[in-house]
Amino acid sequence: MNLLRIPPATAATHLVSLSAVVLDTETTALDVRKARILEVGAVALVNGVVDEGRKFSEYVGVSEGISPESTAVHGITAKAIAGKDAFAEVYSRFRKFAGNHVILGYSLDFDLTMLRKEHGRAGLSWKPPRALDVKQLVRLSRLPLPNDALETVASWFKIEVKNRHTAYGDAVLTAKIYLALLPILRERGIRTLGEAMTACRKLEGGTAVPGKQFDSIYDGVSAASAMSVLARADSYPYRHRIADVMASPPISVSSRAGLRTALNMLAEKRVSSLFVQPPDNGPHGIITERDVLRAIARDGEKAFAMPLSTYASFPLLTLRDTDFIYVAIGRMRQHKVRHLGVVDGENNLVGALSQRDLLKARATRRSH
């Protein structure tokens, strides 16, 4: 059956029977001001089933250079895209493939921002598609994950990762994660496309568009969501990575140490948190100034005789050093925390990030 012959979903469509197109892009870099799209990949979700027979996968020819860092991730070289069609031709074929179906993706703001910019470069008009970010659904599921990277979520659901960092491979992985989330979302009262979009919008602090009926809010990305994407596209959080503002190296303390040791380290190092080394091979934890004050207020002098593991929070929430700052802002807001750990590509703890670091970076930027 041709994908275009399948009726597009409405707000009342149940997530378990959703027909949609799951999209991913690979780019020359991660800075949306300069990056160009190198690859567009997508797979069809038909009545709640991943249909790998209905797929889209094409390279895009660009004249700009590809950063070595990006090639190291996705493997796309200048030779691979030589002679490929320009964005306008590739995207025209993608639109014929996708039709008016809902677009799913992981960290979809980035892909939509890149598509909008490529439309501008090609002199094309841009209309945001109806869209749903699977990463937002992961956050709504409230899984006890150390981070919401694609690989981490896949590992949680025991989904095999194949062809990672190819546009089509990541689209298939995103589709499988979406399906794995549905039972959890159903338990949280999110059953339909409309309910999912409303929940995602609330997660971002958006509001409904006044005077619009329920279905029409989702005729394209909601106005609040679309403005959020465009307004943030060239902002500081989208142009700088965590590595630019994190504190490194991270300061850690044994879980067997006492509260007094932690107090002394916090004062000596002039930091607001310490990472707590796990008693076994598990993930790190964290203890903050507020945790220490709460412990003393609750247990008084007895608190100083207890190991830090009594008061620390496990596991430590982390993000990648290559993530952009907007990811950290969203993570802190989602989990209502002020501190995060930073890991590298090998999942080694390499830094610490606090709200204080973000405010300092913002103040420094404004002063220049």
C-alpha positions as CSV (number, residue, x, y, z in Angstrom):
1,M,0.0,0.0,0.0
2,N,1.3,3.5,-0.9
3,L,2.0,5.6,2.2
4,L,0.1,8.5,0.7
5,R,-3.1,6.4,0.5
6,I,-3.1,6.0,4.3
7,P,-5.3,8.7,6.0
8,P,-3.2,11.1,8.0
9,A,-3.6,10.9,11.8
10,T,-5.8,13.3,13.7
11,A,-5.6,14.5,17.3
12,A,-8.0,11.6,18.2
13,T,-5.8,8.9,16.7
14,H,-4.6,6.5,19.3
15,L,-0.8,6.3,19.6
16,V,-0.8,2.5,19.3
17,S,-2.4,2.7,15.8
18,L,-0.5,5.8,14.6
19,S,0.6,6.1,11.0
20,A,3.5,8.6,10.8
21,V,6.9,9.2,9.2
22,V,10.0,9.0,11.6
23,L,12.7,11.4,10.4
24,D,16.3,12.0,11.1
25,T,19.0,14.1,9.5
26,E,22.8,14.1,9.5
27,T,24.6,17.4,9.1
28,T,28.0,19.0,8.4
29,A,28.2,20.3,12.0
30,L,26.0,20.8,15.1
31,D,26.0,24.5,15.0
32,V,22.7,25.4,13.4
33,R,24.0,28.7,12.2
34,K,26.6,27.1,9.9
35,A,25.5,23.5,9.5
36,R,24.1,22.0,6.3
37,I,22.0,18.8,5.9
38,L,24.0,15.9,4.4
39,E,21.5,13.1,4.7
40,V,17.8,12.7,5.1
41,G,16.5,9.4,6.4
42,A,13.0,8.2,7.3
43,V,11.0,5.1,7.9
44,A,7.2,4.7,7.9
45,L,5.1,3.8,10.9
46,V,1.9,2.2,9.6
47,N,-0.9,1.6,12.0
48,G,1.5,1.3,14.9
49,V,4.0,-1.0,13.1
50,V,7.5,-0.1,11.9
51,D,7.4,-0.8,8.1
52,E,11.1,-0.9,7.0
53,G,9.9,-1.6,3.5
54,R,8.7,1.9,3.3
55,K,11.8,4.0,3.8
56,F,13.5,7.1,2.5
57,S,17.3,7.5,2.6
58,E,19.3,10.0,0.5
59,Y,22.5,12.0,0.7
60,V,22.4,15.7,-0.1
61,G,25.0,17.5,-2.2
62,V,26.5,20.6,-0.5
63,S,29.6,22.7,-1.3
64,E,30.5,23.5,2.3
65,G,33.1,21.4,4.0
66,I,32.2,18.7,6.6
67,S,33.9,19.1,10.0
68,P,36.2,16.2,10.9
69,E,34.3,15.9,14.2
70,S,31.0,15.3,12.3
71,T,32.6,12.8,9.9
72,A,34.0,10.9,12.9
73,V,30.4,10.5,14.1
74,H,28.4,9.8,11.0
75,G,31.1,8.7,8.5
76,I,29.9,10.9,5.7
77,T,32.7,12.4,3.6
78,A,32.9,14.9,0.7
79,K,33.4,12.0,-1.6
80,A,30.2,10.3,-0.5
81,I,28.1,13.3,-1.3
82,A,29.9,14.3,-4.5
83,G,27.4,14.6,-7.4
84,K,24.3,14.2,-5.1
85,D,21.2,16.3,-5.7
86,A,20.8,19.6,-3.8
87,F,18.5,19.9,-0.9
88,A,15.5,21.2,-2.9
89,E,15.4,18.1,-5.1
90,V,15.9,15.7,-2.2
91,Y,13.4,17.3,0.1
92,S,10.8,17.4,-2.8
93,R,11.1,13.6,-3.0
94,F,10.9,13.3,0.8
95,R,7.7,15.3,0.8
96,K,6.2,13.0,-1.8
97,F,7.2,10.1,0.5
98,A,5.9,11.6,3.7
99,G,2.7,13.3,2.4
100,N,0.7,15.0,5.2
101,H,1.6,12.4,7.8
102,V,2.8,13.4,11.3
103,I,6.6,13.6,11.6
104,L,8.3,11.9,14.5
105,G,11.9,12.3,15.5
106,Y,14.4,12.4,18.4
107,S,15.5,15.9,19.5
108,L,13.3,17.0,16.6
109,D,13.8,20.8,17.3
110,F,17.2,20.5,15.7
111,D,16.0,18.7,12.6
112,L,13.1,21.2,12.1
113,T,15.4,24.1,12.6
114,M,17.9,22.7,10.0
115,L,15.0,22.0,7.5
116,R,13.8,25.6,7.9
117,K,17.2,27.0,7.3
118,E,17.7,24.8,4.2
119,H,14.4,26.1,2.9
120,G,15.6,29.6,3.3
121,R,18.9,28.9,1.5
122,A,17.0,27.3,-1.4
123,G,14.5,30.1,-1.7
124,L,11.6,27.8,-0.6
125,S,8.7,28.7,1.6
126,W,8.6,26.8,4.9
127,K,5.6,25.4,6.7
128,P,6.3,23.4,9.8
129,P,4.9,19.9,9.6
130,R,2.8,18.3,12.3
131,A,5.4,16.9,14.6
132,L,6.0,14.9,17.8
133,D,9.4,14.7,19.5
134,V,10.0,11.2,20.9
135,K,12.6,12.6,23.3
136,Q,9.9,14.6,24.9
137,L,7.8,11.4,25.3
138,V,10.8,9.8,27.0
139,R,10.8,12.7,29.5
140,L,7.1,12.3,30.0
141,S,7.6,8.6,30.8
142,R,9.8,9.6,33.8
143,L,12.0,6.6,33.4
144,P,14.9,6.5,36.0
145,L,17.5,7.1,33.3
146,P,20.9,8.7,33.9
147,N,20.3,10.7,30.7
148,D,18.0,10.6,27.7
149,A,20.5,10.0,25.0
150,L,19.2,7.7,22.2
151,E,21.6,4.9,23.1
152,T,20.7,5.1,26.8
153,V,17.0,4.8,26.1
154,A,17.5,2.0,23.6
155,S,19.6,0.1,26.2
156,W,16.9,0.5,28.8
157,F,14.3,-1.1,26.5
158,K,16.9,-3.7,25.4
159,I,16.5,-2.5,21.8
160,E,19.4,-3.5,19.5
161,V,21.2,-0.4,18.1
162,K,22.0,-0.8,14.4
163,N,23.5,1.7,11.9
164,R,23.8,4.4,14.6
165,H,24.4,7.9,13.2
166,T,23.0,7.1,9.8
167,A,19.9,9.1,9.2
168,Y,17.8,6.0,8.3
169,G,19.3,3.9,11.1
170,D,18.5,6.5,13.8
171,A,15.0,6.9,12.4
172,V,14.4,3.2,12.8
173,L,15.8,3.3,16.3
174,T,13.6,6.2,17.2
175,A,10.5,4.4,15.8
176,K,11.2,1.3,18.0
177,I,11.7,3.5,21.1
178,Y,8.4,5.2,20.4
179,L,6.6,1.9,20.3
180,A,8.3,0.7,23.5
181,L,7.2,3.9,25.3
182,L,3.5,3.4,24.5
183,P,2.5,1.2,27.5
184,I,4.2,3.6,29.9
185,L,2.5,6.6,28.4
186,R,-0.8,4.8,28.5
187,E,-0.4,4.4,32.2
188,R,0.2,8.1,32.5
189,G,-3.1,8.9,30.7
190,I,-1.5,9.7,27.3
191,R,-3.3,7.6,24.7
192,T,-3.9,9.8,21.7
193,L,-1.9,12.0,19.4
194,G,-3.6,15.0,20.8
195,E,-2.9,14.1,24.4
196,A,0.7,13.5,23.6
197,M,1.1,16.8,21.8
198,T,-0.6,18.6,24.7
199,A,1.6,16.9,27.2
200,C,4.8,17.8,25.3
201,R,3.7,21.4,24.9
202,K,3.1,21.7,28.7
203,L,6.5,20.1,29.3
204,E,8.0,23.0,27.4
205,G,5.9,25.5,29.2
206,G,3.8,26.4,26.2
207,T,0.2,27.4,26.1
208,A,-2.6,26.7,23.7
209,V,-3.2,29.1,20.9
210,P,-6.2,31.3,21.8
211,G,-9.3,30.9,19.6
212,K,-8.2,27.7,18.0
213,Q,-10.1,24.4,18.1
214,F,-8.3,21.3,19.4
215,D,-7.6,19.7,16.1
216,S,-6.4,22.9,14.4
217,I,-3.8,23.5,17.1
218,Y,-1.9,20.6,15.5
219,D,-2.3,21.6,11.9
220,G,1.5,22.1,11.9
221,V,3.6,22.7,15.0
222,S,1.6,24.8,17.5
223,A,2.4,28.5,17.3
224,A,4.1,28.4,20.7
225,S,6.2,25.4,19.7
226,A,7.2,26.8,16.3
227,M,8.1,30.2,17.8
228,S,10.2,28.4,20.4
229,V,12.1,26.5,17.7
230,L,12.8,29.6,15.7
231,A,13.6,31.9,18.6
232,R,16.1,29.5,20.0
233,A,17.7,28.6,16.7
234,D,20.5,31.3,16.9
235,S,20.5,31.7,20.6
236,Y,23.5,31.1,22.9
237,P,22.2,27.7,24.2
238,Y,22.1,26.4,20.6
239,R,25.6,27.7,19.7
240,H,27.6,26.4,22.7
241,R,28.2,23.0,24.0
242,I,28.4,21.8,27.6
243,A,32.2,21.4,27.3
244,D,32.4,25.2,26.9
245,V,30.8,26.0,30.3
246,M,31.3,22.9,32.5
247,A,33.6,22.7,35.5
248,S,36.4,20.2,34.9
249,P,37.8,18.0,36.3
250,P,34.9,16.8,38.4
251,I,35.3,16.7,42.1
252,S,34.3,13.4,43.7
253,V,34.3,11.9,47.2
254,S,33.9,8.4,48.5
255,S,30.5,7.3,49.5
256,R,32.0,6.0,52.8
257,A,33.3,9.5,53.7
258,G,31.4,11.5,56.4
259,L,29.4,14.6,56.1
260,R,32.1,16.7,57.7
261,T,34.5,15.7,54.9
262,A,32.0,16.8,52.3
263,L,31.5,20.1,54.1
264,N,35.2,20.8,54.1
265,M,35.6,19.9,50.5
266,L,32.7,22.1,49.4
267,A,34.2,25.0,51.3
268,E,37.8,24.4,50.2
269,K,36.9,23.8,46.5
270,R,34.3,26.6,46.5
271,V,31.8,24.3,44.7
272,S,28.1,23.7,45.4
273,S,28.1,19.9,44.9
274,L,30.3,16.8,45.0
275,F,30.0,13.6,43.0
276,V,29.8,10.6,45.2
277,Q,31.8,7.6,44.2
278,P,29.6,4.4,44.1
279,P,30.3,1.7,46.7
280,D,30.4,-0.8,43.9
281,N,30.6,-0.5,40.1
282,G,27.3,1.3,39.9
283,P,26.7,4.9,38.7
284,H,28.0,7.9,40.6
285,G,25.7,9.9,42.9
286,I,25.7,13.5,44.0
287,I,25.5,15.5,47.2
288,T,24.8,19.2,47.2
289,E,25.0,22.0,49.7
290,R,21.3,21.8,50.2
291,D,21.5,18.1,50.8
292,V,24.0,18.7,53.6
293,L,21.9,21.4,55.2
294,R,18.8,19.2,55.0
295,A,20.7,16.3,56.6
296,I,21.9,18.5,59.5
297,A,18.4,20.0,60.0
298,R,16.8,16.5,60.0
299,D,19.4,14.4,62.0
300,G,21.4,17.0,63.9
301,E,24.7,15.8,65.2
302,K,24.0,12.2,64.2
303,A,24.3,13.2,60.6
304,F,28.1,13.6,61.0
305,A,28.4,9.9,61.9
306,M,26.6,8.7,58.8
307,P,28.3,7.9,55.5
308,L,27.5,10.2,52.5
309,S,25.7,7.4,50.8
310,T,22.9,8.0,53.3
311,Y,22.2,11.4,52.0
312,A,23.5,11.4,48.4
313,S,21.2,11.0,45.4
314,F,21.8,8.0,43.1
315,P,22.1,7.8,40.1
316,L,23.8,11.0,39.0
317,L,21.9,12.6,36.1
318,T,24.3,13.1,33.2
319,L,24.6,14.5,29.7
320,R,27.3,14.5,27.1
321,D,30.1,17.0,26.9
322,T,29.1,17.5,23.2
323,D,25.5,18.3,24.0
324,F,24.4,21.9,23.5
325,I,23.5,24.0,26.5
326,Y,19.8,24.0,25.7
327,V,19.8,20.2,26.5
328,A,21.1,21.0,30.0
329,I,18.5,23.7,30.5
330,G,15.8,21.3,29.6
331,R,17.2,18.5,31.7
332,M,17.4,20.7,34.8
333,R,13.9,22.0,34.3
334,Q,12.5,18.5,33.7
335,H,14.0,16.9,36.8
336,K,13.9,20.1,38.9
337,V,17.6,19.9,39.7
338,R,20.5,22.4,39.7
339,H,23.4,20.1,39.1
340,L,24.3,17.6,36.4
341,G,27.3,15.3,35.7
342,V,29.0,15.5,32.3
343,V,30.3,12.4,30.5
344,D,32.4,11.9,27.4
345,G,31.7,9.5,24.5
346,E,33.1,6.6,26.5
347,N,30.7,7.4,29.4
348,N,33.5,8.6,31.6
349,L,32.7,11.3,34.1
350,V,34.6,14.4,32.8
351,G,32.9,17.4,34.3
352,A,30.2,19.0,36.4
353,L,27.5,21.5,35.4
354,S,25.4,23.7,37.7
355,Q,22.8,26.5,37.2
356,R,25.5,28.7,38.5
357,D,27.8,27.8,35.6
358,L,25.1,28.6,33.1
359,L,24.3,31.9,34.7
360,K,28.0,32.8,34.8
361,A,28.4,31.9,31.1
362,R,25.3,34.0,30.2
363,A,26.7,37.0,32.2
364,T,30.1,36.7,30.6
365,R,28.5,36.7,27.1
366,R,26.4,39.8,27.9
367,S,29.5,41.7,29.1
368,H,31.3,41.3,25.8
